[in-house]
């Protein structure tokens, strides 16, 4: 055995075994190194710069509705979960007394309008006919008054000219009995009749010549009065007197008569009464004309203004009552779903909210952006959202509003951003949480690699790997150009081609 340990062959075998062991270990190490390489493939895709925040889905319109007045609930028209349209009645208070006031106000408006229209239209046809008849009556009365009063004056004047007429002799020694004068003087001329008698062949033996107011030759009559001219006076001589060459004068009127003063006054009074009666009739006719003109005249602008003011006043009262009635019914300000009702018929309401309405057809997502990122945002930027309630579906949207006012939370300023949904998912509800990626910048259809495979210094370098003919891998450094470095884990590059394999440094 000692010989064996000191033989040459033994050491050669040991050396060979060690060499084989070393080669095996090296091969094993080589295989382990190759198998631990981390690789990736150059691909075509998009590279993004994102702002990632969280957000909350909210209905665009939510209203907690209350009455502006107090009262007793009459009717609750809806139930929780009902879908209503804009203007639908939700809850009504009792308004019976107000409805009665409204009817009264409607009547007042109708009356004011009717009064104004009547004013503009003027009198009715029957009223116009009445004024015409009244004018005609007053005209007839005036004509009748003139005729009657003139007749009275004429009668008084004829009475003045006919009463107490006496024939006087112009001879103081005349012993013949004066002839008797009778009749009514139909002429209106004052003056004197002159009678001159003379013997003739007439039956009485006398005739007379008439001159003065009238003229002519007449036969003296002793038996009956005969006409003294053509004015209605008559004369009769006394048969016991001799009338040869006598001269007589008859004064018209006879101022010597004891009736003269009475008749003259009666005539003067008739003139005054005539003028007064005619004046009164003329005034009555003028008043009728004026009344007709007033009633038939177009409405004055002042009257129309007052009438319109009355209408406006009545309409204002009606509007006020209508407004009060409207305040006693809550109507839907927009279409949506009833989510809460906090009142029952018969209960008394105050100004506290009693019904909640949610616009279920329109939702936004509200996000709070930290001040460090707010400068990157702009209206219209695309947004991708993933909701906790449906984490397998990406919801697209865009920024519709960015607040100008910050809200401080734990010492950090945040700005409210509202994200509008491109399409509303059926499952969305108010209050759902979402993870939000706001796409600030994006390069699409570019060569990209994960960031960890690119070493950026003075130049951007990647390690590429290929297989040689013996199936061994060969790793080499390659310089590339960085087009965009995203914060989504990728870098857009040029200098490689799609499918190239790169090794993590």
Buried (B, 14 or more C-beta within 10 A) or exposed (E): EEEEEEEEEEEEEEEEEEEEEEEEEEEEEEEEEEEEEEEBEBBEBBBBBBBEBEBBBBBBBBBEBBBEEEBEBBEBBBEEEBEBEEEBBBBBBBBEEBEEBBEEBBEBBEEBBEBBEEBEEEBEEEEBEBBEEBBEEBBEBBEEBBEBBEEBBBBBBBBBBBBBBBBBBEEEEBEBBBBBBBBBBEBEEEBEBBBBBBBBEEEBBBBBBBEBBBEEEBBBBBEEBEBBBEBBBBBBBEEEBBBEEBBBBBBBBBEEBEBBEBBBEBBEEBBEBBEEBBEEBBEBBEEBBEBBEEEEEEBEEEEBEBBBEBBEEBBEBBEEBBEBBEBBBBBBBBBBBBBEBEBEEEEEBEEEBBBBBBBBBBBBBBBBBBEEBBEBBEEEBBBBBBBEBBEEEEBEBBBBEBBEEBEEEEEEBBBBBBBBBEEEBEEBEBEBEBBBBBBBEBBEEBBBBBBEBBEEEEEBBBBBBEEEEEEEBEEEEEEBEBBBBBBBEBBBBEBBEEEBBBBBE
